[in-house]
Amino acid sequence: MLKLSILVVSTVLSFAAGWIADQLGCEFFGSFLWSGAGGVFGCWLGWWLHRRYLE
């Protein structure tokens, strides 16, 4: 369940960060970097949410 939580939250935040960067006018590489940052933050947030609410 922990891995699923991390996967879902990381995917959603990665997509959202990339989409927002696109809407703000970033080029491809900028959107790629923001998407990666969202994914990294999503890994931590998914882990934290699982530990806090699902254990």
N, C-alpha and C positions, 0 to 999 in steps of 0.2 A: 504494500500500500504506500510505503514511503516513496518508492521509485515512481509510482504512478502520480503521486502528488507533485513531485519535482518535475516530471515530464509535462504534465498539464499546465502548471503555472509557468514554467519556463517557456513553453511553446506560445502561450497566450501573450506573455509580456514581450517576447521576442517579436512576434507579429505586430503587436500594438506599437512598439517603439519604432520599428521599421516603417510602419504606415504613417505614424505621426511625423517622422523625419521626412518622408516623401511629401506630405502635405505642407510642411514648412519650407519646401524647396531645396532640400539637400540633394546632391547628386547621388549616383549609385553607391560610391564608396562611403560617403557620409551615412547613408541609410544603412549600409552594411555594418558599419561600426556601431551605430545606435542600436541596431537589431542585436548585435552580439552583446552589447552592454545590457540590454533588456533580458537576454537569455541568461547571462551570468547572475544578474540580480534575481531573476526568476528561480534559479536553482536555490539560492539562499532563502528566498521567500517561501518557496514550496516546502523546503525542509523545516523552516520555522513554523509555518502553519500546521504542518503535520504534527510536529512535536507538541505544539500548544493545544490543538483542538482534537486530534484524532488518536492520541495515545491515552 
